[in-house]
């Protein structure tokens, strides 16, 4: 049965009166969805979707296959949500290109979560930065299984030279959901530090990404 939502809870009217910042996550999503289903008001549908994906971050990280499995999300709404996620990635990338990464660590974490958190297998990526620590490019260099990825330092070095990078931020995801680095992760970081130091490229951080968190080795004193 549909919930009878009061007039002051209608997202469009609330946005026009009070601004987008006044809307809850559910209201923002409902505004994007526009319509509900035969059994659920759009606000109910939005609330159910956010609960299913664990909030906005989980929804933006959701794969197309996961979106297709949601009752009430047709192809048009799936496409719109994918477009919003891509816009978020590009907006964050632009911010990292315009400002040094060390001034906005949360933006770096958000960017990496958007790219890596939803992936079912381990992926190892590198953010290549210029000498002022602005983002030049991000590349996913290696892919593996649920809990293992083989990383080859020579390939990381070659791509750093290709981009003319002065520094890098290493990143990989843990599909298991635990963002804590393993001893092998820490050893790999030291190996890559040694390899990249030869060509004067600094490793600023190694971030481990999960659905709910990002672990920074630099913040934890492991670099």
SULNORJO-V571275 format. One record per pair of residues at least 6 apart in sequence whose C-alpha atoms are under 8 Angstrom apart, sorted by the first residue. I is the first residue (numbers start at 1). J is the second residue. Records with the same first field share a line. If there is no record, write none. Layout:
I=J ; J
This chain:
1=39 ; 40
2=39 ; 40 ; 41 ; 44
3=40 ; 41 ; 44
8=14
10=27
11=23 ; 27 ; 28 ; 30 ; 31
12=31
14=22 ; 23
15=21 ; 22 ; 23
20=28
25=56
26=43 ; 46 ; 47 ; 50
27=43 ; 46
29=46
30=42 ; 43 ; 45 ; 46
33=42 ; 46 ; 77
34=42
35=41 ; 42
36=42 ; 43 ; 44 ; 45 ; 72
37=45 ; 72
45=72
49=59 ; 70
50=56 ; 58 ; 59
53=59 ; 62
57=114
58=118 ; 211
60=81 ; 82 ; 84 ; 85 ; 114
61=85 ; 113 ; 114 ; 115 ; 116 ; 117 ; 118
62=118
63=118 ; 119
64=78 ; 82
67=73 ; 78
68=74 ; 75 ; 78
85=114
89=111 ; 114 ; 115
92=107 ; 108 ; 110 ; 111
93=111 ; 135
95=107
96=104 ; 107 ; 108 ; 134 ; 135
97=134 ; 135 ; 136
98=134 ; 135
99=133 ; 134
100=132 ; 133 ; 134 ; 135
101=108 ; 133 ; 134 ; 135
102=133
109=207 ; 214
112=171 ; 209
113=209 ; 210 ; 211 ; 214
116=123 ; 172 ; 173 ; 209 ; 210
117=173 ; 174 ; 175 ; 209 ; 210 ; 211
118=175 ; 211
119=173 ; 175
120=146 ; 175
121=143 ; 144 ; 145 ; 146 ; 147 ; 173 ; 174 ; 175
122=143 ; 144 ; 145 ; 146 ; 147 ; 148 ; 149 ; 172 ; 173 ; 174 ; 175
123=140 ; 141 ; 142 ; 143 ; 144 ; 149 ; 172 ; 173
124=140 ; 141 ; 142 ; 143 ; 149 ; 151 ; 170 ; 171 ; 172 ; 173
125=138 ; 139 ; 140 ; 141 ; 142 ; 170 ; 171 ; 172
126=138 ; 139 ; 140 ; 141 ; 156 ; 168 ; 169 ; 170 ; 171
127=135 ; 136 ; 137 ; 138 ; 139 ; 168 ; 169 ; 170 ; 171
128=135 ; 136 ; 137 ; 138 ; 160 ; 163 ; 165 ; 166 ; 167 ; 168 ; 169
129=135 ; 136 ; 137 ; 165 ; 166 ; 167 ; 168 ; 169
130=136 ; 164 ; 165 ; 166 ; 167
131=165 ; 166 ; 167
132=166
133=166 ; 167
136=163 ; 165
137=163
141=155 ; 156
142=149 ; 150 ; 151
143=149 ; 150
144=150
146=174 ; 175 ; 176
147=174 ; 175 ; 176
153=191 ; 192 ; 195
154=195
157=195 ; 196
160=168 ; 201
165=201
166=200 ; 201 ; 202
167=201 ; 202 ; 203 ; 204
168=201 ; 202 ; 203 ; 204 ; 205
169=203 ; 204 ; 205 ; 206 ; 207
170=203 ; 205 ; 206 ; 207
171=206 ; 207 ; 208 ; 209
172=207 ; 208 ; 209
173=179 ; 208 ; 209 ; 210
174=208 ; 209 ; 210
175=210 ; 211
176=210
177=210 ; 211 ; 212
178=210
179=208 ; 209 ; 210 ; 213 ; 214 ; 215
180=208 ; 215
181=208 ; 215
186=222
189=206
190=223
192=203
193=202 ; 203
196=202 ; 203
204=218 ; 223
205=216 ; 217 ; 218 ; 223
206=216 ; 217 ; 218
207=214 ; 215 ; 216 ; 217
208=214 ; 215 ; 216
209=215
217=223
